[in-house]
C-alpha cells in the first residue's frame, strides 16, 4: 500500500494553516492624514475608542504612525472621544 497518512511528515497536508489575504490600503498613496476629519479617523478606531493595529486596517507603518498622531490630535481638540460613549 502506497497511501500516505495525512499526518505524516512527507505530506503536503497542513490542517492548521490559514490563508492570509492582503488587506486593501484605505489610504492608497495619500501622504497626508487630516486630523480634522473625525468620520474618516473613526474607521481606524474600534467601538471602545482604541486605535486599531495596522494588521487589521491594512495601512503601512508610516501611515499607521500618521493615523495614530492624527487621532490623538483630534481627541485633544475634542473632535473624537477618548472612550466609547455609554448608552444608558
N, C-alpha and C positions, 0 to 999 in steps of 0.2 A: 504494500500500500504506500503510495507516494503522497497521500494527503498530509498537509501540514496543519497542525492545530493553530488557530489564530493567535494564541498567546505565546507561541514560540518565538525565539529571538530573530530568526531569519525571515520573519513575516513582515509585510508592509502594513498590516492592520494596526491602527492606533485608536483604541476606543475613547480615550480622554482628550484627544487632540481637537481643539476648536479652531475653526477657520476664522481668521481675523480679517475684517473688512475695513478698508481705509475710509475714514470719515471725510466728508466734503468740508473744505475750509470755508466757513461762513464769511470770512473777511476777504477771501480771494487774494488779490495782490495789493490790497489797500495798505498804505503806510501809516495812516492816521486813524486813531480811535477817538471819537468825540465823547468827552465826559458829560456833555450837556444833553445827551440823548438817552434818557433813562429806559425808554422802551427797548432800545437795541441792547443796552447793557444788561437788562433783566434776562436776556437769553442766556447769559453766562453765569447766572446765579440759580441756585435751587430754591425750592419753596421755603426753606428755612432762612434764606438770605446768604448762604455760603457761596463763595466763588468756586465754580466747577473746575476740575483739573483739565488740562489740555488733552488728555487721552480720551475724555468724553466729548469735549467741544470740537476737537479736530483742528485747532489752530497750531501754528508753530510756536517755538519757545519765545521768540522776540515778540510776537503778537500777544502771547499769554501775559508777558510782563506788562505790555501796554494796557491790556484789558484790566488787569489787576489794579494798576495805578489809576486808571480812569474810573473804576468802580469805587475806589477809595476816595478819590476827589469828589465824585458825585454824592457819596454818602456824607462827606464833610459839608457839602453845600445843601444837604437835606433834599436832594433830588431822588435818591434811593434810600430805602430804610436799612438800618443795620441788621435788624432781625425781622422775622415774619410778623405780620400783624395778627393779634389774637381775634378770633371770631367767636364772640360770646353772646 
